[in-house]
Amino acid sequence: MLPAFVMPIQPRSEADEFARELLSKLLSGLLLVVGGLVVVIGIAIAPLPGPGGIPVIVVGLMIMLRNSFAARRQFVRFQRAHPKLIFPIRRLLRREPEVLQVAWQQTLRMERLVLPARWRVMVRMRKSLKRRAARKAAAKAAA
C-alpha cells in the first residue's frame, strides 16, 4: 500500500460532479440573497446624516457582483443610465478605495439636500481649515 501523498488521484464520478455543481449553485444563490439584504439595509441607513449607507451598500454589491453575472450586467446598465448616482459606489468598489473622499463628498451632498445654504456647516468648516493651512504654510515659508 502506498502512502497517501503518493497515491494517484481518483477520477470523480458523475454523482460527485453533480453534487459539487449543486452545492456551488446553492452557495452562489445564498450569497446573492445575503448581498441583496445587505444592500437593502444600506439603502435604509442611507438617509441618515453622514455616509453610513454607502459603505454598507458597497459591501452588499461586492457580494452580489462577485456571484452573479446577471447582477453585473444590470449594474452596468444602471451605471450608464445614472452615472452621477453610481459614481461614489464605483469609487468604493475600486481596488484602492477613496473612502474619506467619498465620505466627505456624500456628507456635503446630504447637507446640501437637507439644509438651507446659510445653515451649512461643512462648507464653512472646509474653508476655515483651508485658510488655516494657508496661514500655517505662509508662516513656515517666512521663517
N, C-alpha and C positions, 0 to 999 in steps of 0.2 A: 504494500500500500504506500502510495506517495504522500508526502506531507501536503497540507492544504495549500501552501503557497506555490507548489509545483503542479498541482492538479490542473488539467485542462478545463477551460470554461465550458459549462454545459450549454447547449443551444436552448433558447427559450421556447416554450411551447406556445401554441396559439392562445390557449387559455391565459397564460401569463401575460402575453401581449395585450389581450383584450382587457384583463383586469388592470394592467398598468395604464392603458389608454382611458378606461372608465374613471379611474381614480384621478388621473390628470385633469379630465374634463370637469369632474365634480369639484376638485380643488380650485380650478380656474373660475368656475361659476360661483363658488362660495366667496372667493376673493373679490369677484366683481360685485357681489351683493354688499360685502363689507365696505368696499370702496365707495359704493353708492350711498350707503348710510353715513359714512364719514363726510362725503360732500354735502349731504342734506344737513347734517349737524353744522358744518361750516357756514352754509347759507343762513341757517337760523342764528348763528352767532354774528354774522357779518354786519347787521345794523348797529351793533353796539359800538361805542366810541373806540377808536384805535383800529389796528389792522388784525384783530383777533381771528376773524373768519377766513381771511385769505390764506394763511398758512395751513389751516385745517382743510380747506378746500383743495389745496395743492397736494397734501398728503393723500386725500381720497382719490384725486385724479391720477396721482402716480400709481396707486394700486390698480385703478381701473385701466389706465392706458397700457400698463405692462401686461395685462391679462386678456385684453380684448382688441382684436383688430378692428371690429366694427366701432368700438368706442373711440379708437384713434381716428378713424375716418370721420366720424361725427364731430370730434373735437376740431379737426382741421377745417371742416365746413363751417362750424360756428366761429372759428377764429377768422376766417375770410369774411364772414358776414358782419362780425362785430369786433374789429381789431382793437379798438380802444378799451373795450371791456376785458378782453383776454390778455392784453399786454402785461399787466402785473403778474398774472398767473404764469405766463410763459417765462418771465424773468426769474420766477422762483423755481421753475422746472429745470433750469439750466444746471450744468454740472457744478458750477461755482455760483450759487445764487446770491443776488444782491439783496439780502434780507433787510438791512437797515434802510437802504434807499427806497425799497418798496414800501416798508412800514411808514416812512416819513411821507411819501407821496400819497399813500392811502389816507393817512391822518389829515393831510391838507385837503384832500378831496372831500372827505367826510365833513370836515369843518366848513368847507365852502357850501356843501349841501344843506347843512343843518343851521348854521349861524349866519346872521346878517354881517355885512362887511365890517362894521365898527366893533363887533364883539370878537372877531377872530384873533386868537391869542398866538397861534403857532407862527403866523407870518411875521408878526411883530417880534416874536422871540428869535426867529431866524435872522431878521435884520439887525437886531441888537447884538446877537452873537457875531455876526459878520463885522459890524462896526468895532466891536471889542477886539476881534482878531486883527483887524487892520491897524488899530491903535497900537496893539502889542507889537506887531511887525514893524511899525514905524519907529517905535521906541527902541526896539532891538537894532534897527538899522542905524539910528542916530548914535547909539552907544558904541 
